[in-house]
């Protein structure tokens, strides 16, 4: 006979924000939530395959419980970190970068390069299926925004002054990412 643990607020909060996000998503499983296809990666950086998953959708109040204030303003409201904020811009360890909101793998250290912009910069996403772009028409110069496909979290911007062959530079805000070192 299987022992089933009850899900309590304390148990979920102790497990961390991604576990809380999963619990809230599971609680909404009965609701009509759109699905997307993403490519999953394990913590060793290996592709485990394309899967169809429900989008991660939360209320403003739920996001406030899951994220720090800085993460909320960057990932959910489209703000950007200031240049040289944090350590990801100079981090060269092997690993994958996951969306801070839903844990989807979005970039790999293999595609990272030093642009001297003060932001973590990548040549390409870990899988095209995991991100999408849209033209940001708000105040200031037009920018192409990069978002997580699973939760619509704002990750940063893409520019066309990157390295060959595609000449793309994905400039990401550290507050929107969680670095996971490669498992051995």
C-alpha positions in Angstrom: 0.0 0.0 0.0 1.4 3.4 -1.0 1.7 6.1 1.6 0.4 9.4 0.3 1.6 12.6 2.0 -0.8 15.4 2.3 0.1 18.7 0.7 0.4 21.4 3.3 1.4 25.0 2.9 4.4 24.5 5.2 5.6 21.4 3.2 5.3 23.2 -0.2 7.0 26.4 1.1 9.8 24.4 2.5 10.3 22.7 -0.8 10.9 26.1 -2.5 9.2 28.4 -5.0 9.3 26.0 -8.0 7.5 23.3 -5.9 5.0 25.9 -4.9 4.4 26.8 -8.5 3.9 23.2 -9.4 1.5 22.7 -6.5 -0.6 25.7 -7.6 -0.5 24.5 -11.2 -1.6 21.0 -10.0 -4.5 22.6 -8.1 -5.6 24.3 -11.3 -5.4 21.0 -13.3 -9.1 20.8 -13.6 -9.4 24.3 -15.1 -9.0 24.8 -18.8 -5.4 25.8 -19.2 -3.7 26.0 -22.6 -0.9 23.7 -23.4 2.4 24.3 -25.1 5.2 22.1 -26.4 8.6 22.5 -24.8 11.8 20.5 -24.9 12.9 19.3 -21.5 16.4 18.9 -20.2 17.7 17.2 -17.1 20.2 18.8 -14.7 23.0 17.1 -16.5 22.1 19.2 -19.5 20.8 16.3 -21.6 17.7 16.7 -23.7 15.0 14.3 -22.5 12.6 15.2 -25.3 9.7 17.3 -26.4 6.7 17.3 -24.1 3.2 18.8 -24.1 2.7 20.7 -20.8 0.1 23.1 -19.4 1.1 26.8 -19.4 2.0 28.0 -15.9 -0.6 30.7 -15.1 -0.8 32.5 -11.7 -2.5 35.5 -10.3 -0.5 38.6 -9.3 -0.8 37.6 -5.7 0.5 34.1 -6.3 3.5 35.4 -8.3 4.2 37.8 -5.3 4.4 34.7 -3.0 6.7 32.8 -5.4 9.2 35.5 -6.4 11.3 38.1 -4.8 10.3 41.7 -5.5 13.2 42.1 -8.0 12.3 38.8 -9.7 8.6 39.9 -9.9 9.4 43.2 -11.6 11.9 41.7 -14.1 10.2 38.4 -14.9 6.5 39.4 -14.6 6.5 43.1 -15.3 9.2 43.3 -18.0 11.8 45.4 -16.2 15.5 44.8 -16.7 18.3 44.3 -14.2 20.9 47.1 -14.2 24.1 46.1 -16.0 26.6 44.2 -13.9 23.9 43.2 -11.4 24.7 39.8 -9.8 27.2 37.3 -11.1 25.7 35.5 -14.1 27.3 38.0 -16.5 30.8 36.7 -15.5 29.8 33.1 -14.6 31.6 30.6 -16.9 30.7 27.3 -15.1 29.0 24.5 -17.1 25.3 24.3 -16.5 21.9 25.3 -17.7 19.8 28.4 -17.1 16.2 27.9 -16.2 13.3 30.3 -16.1 12.9 31.6 -12.5 9.1 31.4 -12.7 8.5 27.8 -14.0 11.9 26.1 -14.2 11.9 25.5 -18.0 15.4 25.2 -19.4 16.0 28.3 -21.5 19.8 28.7 -22.1 22.9 26.6 -21.8 26.4 27.7 -20.7 27.6 26.2 -24.0 26.0 29.1 -25.9 27.2 31.8 -23.4 29.7 34.4 -24.5 31.3 37.5 -23.0 29.9 40.6 -24.5 31.1 43.0 -21.8 27.5 44.4 -21.6 27.1 43.5 -17.9 24.4 40.9 -18.8 24.5 37.2 -19.4 24.7 36.9 -23.2 23.9 33.8 -25.3 24.2 32.9 -29.0 21.0 30.9 -28.9 18.4 29.4 -26.6 18.9 25.8 -25.4 15.8 24.9 -27.5 13.9 27.2 -29.8 10.6 25.6 -28.5 11.3 26.9 -25.0 11.3 30.7 -25.7 9.5 33.1 -28.0 10.0 36.7 -29.0 7.8 39.7 -29.5 8.4 43.3 -30.5 8.2 45.5 -27.4 6.5 48.7 -28.6 6.5 50.5 -25.3 8.4 53.7 -24.6 11.9 54.1 -25.9 13.6 52.3 -28.8 11.9 49.2 -30.1 13.3 46.1 -28.7 12.7 42.4 -29.3 11.7 40.9 -26.0 12.5 37.2 -25.1 9.9 35.3 -23.1 9.5 31.9 -21.6 7.1 29.8 -23.7 5.7 27.9 -20.7 4.9 30.9 -18.4 5.3 34.0 -20.5 8.0 35.3 -18.1 10.2 38.1 -19.4 13.8 36.9 -19.7 15.5 39.8 -21.6 16.1 41.0 -25.1 17.6 39.7 -28.3 19.8 41.9 -30.6 21.4 41.3 -34.0 25.0 42.1 -33.1 26.0 38.7 -31.8 28.6 36.2 -33.0 28.5 34.2 -36.2 26.7 32.3 -37.7 23.3 33.8 -36.6 24.7 37.1 -35.3 22.2 37.1 -32.4 22.9 38.2 -28.9 20.3 37.0 -26.3 20.9 39.5 -23.4 19.2 38.0 -20.3 18.4 39.5 -16.9 19.8 37.5 -14.0 16.7 38.1 -12.0 14.7 36.1 -14.5 17.0 33.1 -14.5 18.2 30.3 -12.2 21.6 28.8 -12.9 21.8 25.0 -12.4 25.3 23.6 -12.5 25.6 20.4 -14.5 25.0 17.3 -12.5 27.8 14.8 -12.5 
